[in-house]
Amino acid sequence: MRAYNVRNGHLPEHDSISPRYTGAPDWGLNAGRALAEHLPRALEKYYQEMGWDKTGTPRPETLAALGLEYVAKDLAEK
């Protein structure tokens, strides 16, 4: 599914969440502590764990492991 999305214009900027979730709450256990500063590293780690490169594109070896070598060729042409 990710390869399909990348082939159709999905960019790393599209992998974001609403600012409502990244701001610091005014009260509670996490009052004043924002999530936003942790998101870039979390996204980088997610890409790595999924077998994608830094742009969120599945790596050829990841696709090959799934039997999708022909998709890797399509992404290389992009």
N, C-alpha and C positions, 0 to 999 in steps of 0.2 A: 504494500500500500504506500509506503514511504517513497519508493522508487517512482511509482505512478505520480504521486504528488510533486516530486522534484521535477520530473519530466514536464509537468504541466505548470511550472512556475512557482512552486513553493520555495520560499526563501527563509533563511534563519530568522529574519525579522518577524515572520509569521508565528514563530514559536515563542509566544509571550502570553502572559496572563494579564487580567484586568488590573489596573492600578489600585482598585479597591482591595485587592488581596496583598499588595506589596507595601502598603503604607503602615505606619506604626499605629497600633491601637492606643486610644486615650486612657483605657483602664484595663484592669486584669493583670495576670501574671506577666504578660509581655508588653505592658504599657511602655511606650517610647522606643520599642525595639522593632525596627523595620525588617521585612523579609527581602526587600529589593536588593540590598547589597549582596545577598547570597545567590541570587538567581543566575547570574552569568556563570559562576562556577558549577552550580547544580546542572545547568543546561549542558555545559561542556562535559561533565561527568556522565550525563544521560546519553549524549551522543557517543561517547566512548564505549559505554556499556552496551549500546545497541549495535555497535560495529559500524558506525557512521563516521565520516570525516568531520572536520571542524565547521563545514558548511551544512551539515545535516544530511549529506548525500551518502547512501549506503556504499560501503567499500566493496570493491570487486570480490574480495575473499569472503565477505559476509554473504553476498548474493550467491557465490559459488557453493558455499556450504548449504544453502537452501535449494540448490538445484536451479538457480536462476541466472546462469551464465549469460544467456542471451539478453537479459535486462542490463547487465553490466556493460555490454557492448553499446546498447542504446544510450546509456548515461554517459559513456565516454565520448560519444558523438555530440552530445549537448554542449 
